[in-house]
Amino acid sequence: MGRRKKLPFYEEVTIEDIAAEGKSIARIEDIVVFVPGAIPGDVVDLQVTRKRKNYREARITNFRKYSDLRTDPFCEHFGTCGGCKWQHLPYAEQLKYKEKQVYDVLSRIGKINIGKKNPIIGAEKTQFYRNKLEYTFSNHRWLSDEEAAGDETFSNRNGLGFHVPGRFDRVVDVNKCYLQEDPSNQIRNAARDFALDNQLSFYDHKTNEGLLRNLIIRTTTTGEVMVVLSVQFDEPGIYEMLEHISESVESITSLMYVINAKKNETLYDQDIRTFKGRNHIFEELDGLKFKIGPKSFFQTNSTQALRLYRKAKEYAGLTGSEIVYDLYTGTGTIANYVAGTSKKVVGIESVPEAIEDAHINSELNGIDNTLFHAGDMKDIFTPEFVAANGHPDVIITDPPRAGMHQDVIRELLRIEPGRIVYVSCNPATQARDAELLSEKYDCIESQPVDMFPHTHHIENILLLEKRDA
């Protein structure tokens, strides 16, 4: 058996740019090298970890010089927990690279000519902007470099925090997280401290043993707070822990728990029980009230979501006489948001619980011109459906990262709505779909919106208008 060829090592390489998915890039002998953890201007030594015909992947072994762009990360867990990976890049630079990513992808993948390229809408709040976080209990917390290098043996490895990238069984024990407003940090720390003091068992992700699994915290701009504790089995310690959380943080509006004995952590098929307060919270956007339950989907940055919805509504160009279809409607947030300037809004979503929330949100706001349907988009959005619900003048679509199914695109090309407002969290699949729609549609305008500061993720809205025959 032949000996494996040694992968190249490069010295004093200058990082030149940032590519899609947030990886930095260098060029060595006309070959692109993708490098995590660097920013343009860094000079580094690189060990290639993966070699392909047209590109390389490499890890940094040494920094020769730090970029002048670098700024100090604000979080003690930077570089370990996997979140907020761009803390070392000033926010103005983050926005520059995100905007560049959107327009590079649209032109390169979609080969789209955009009539108007708007500058990115940045976030006013770059810390404490999320309204939902999910923390994980683990009996195998990640050891710091100092702990790992020391002689001490750690008999107690319990922790509550975020998964280490690439390690399903390890979590970083978080002291303070900058993603969600308090009382989020207070709640997490109260839960962990009680569990440690009372020797409640933390989950083992390899053996599927242990009591405590997850802690979900949701907040709203109106000050409401929901907490959901997920456990493996029923025992008295759960209720003592919930009581302790309730006493420690009086502002909790909804305190719930779920007994999940499955190996996976999804809760959509589980019975979530109320311990104290309501089984929901409310968010408000531009005077509209939205009910959020423990299983509800809601944009995780409420402030930027409002700016996104305002722009989508502007692109829709509604006068009050239009039939609007809201594809992938979720809990009907966009559908209800545009209902006041529409004749009728028809929402389609695959998750039945989300559709129930959409109905409730319409009722809460006295909206009577919305219809919601649950089912797989490609199966529901058919010629028969359109015949029954009316021909849409405007389509608003906000699909998951995978983009729209080809059957959905085919139906859009068949029915030819005057406008399509395409909201996407993945510019690459948006570009792919826009190219397919370019058979009959021109791309009039594009608007990137930053929903997730200090990450490479970016949302983009495209306005597509049907060409005259």
Secondary structure, DSSP 4 states (H G I P E B T S, - for coil): -PPPPPPPEEEEEEP-EE-GGG-EEEEETTEEEEETT--TT-EEEEEEEEE-SSEEEEEEEEEEE--TT----S-TTTTTSSS-TTTTS-HHHHHHHHHHHHHHHHHHTS---EEEEPPPB--S--SS-BSEEEEEEESSBPPPHHHHHSS---S---EEEEEPTT-TT-EEE-S--SSB-TTHHHHHHHHHHHHHHTTPPBPBTTTTB-SEEEEEEEE-TTS-EEEEEEESS--HHHHHHHHHHHHH-TT-SEEEEEE--SSS---TTS-EEEEEE-S-EEEEETTEEEEE-TT----S-HHHHHHHHHHHHHHHT--S--EEEEET-TTTHHHHHHGGG-SEEEEEES-HHHHHHHHHHHHHTT--SEEEEES-HHHHSSHHHHHHH---SEEEE---TT---HHHHHHHHHH--SEEEEEES-HHHHHHHHHHHTTTEEEEEEEEE--STTSS--EEEEEEEEPP-
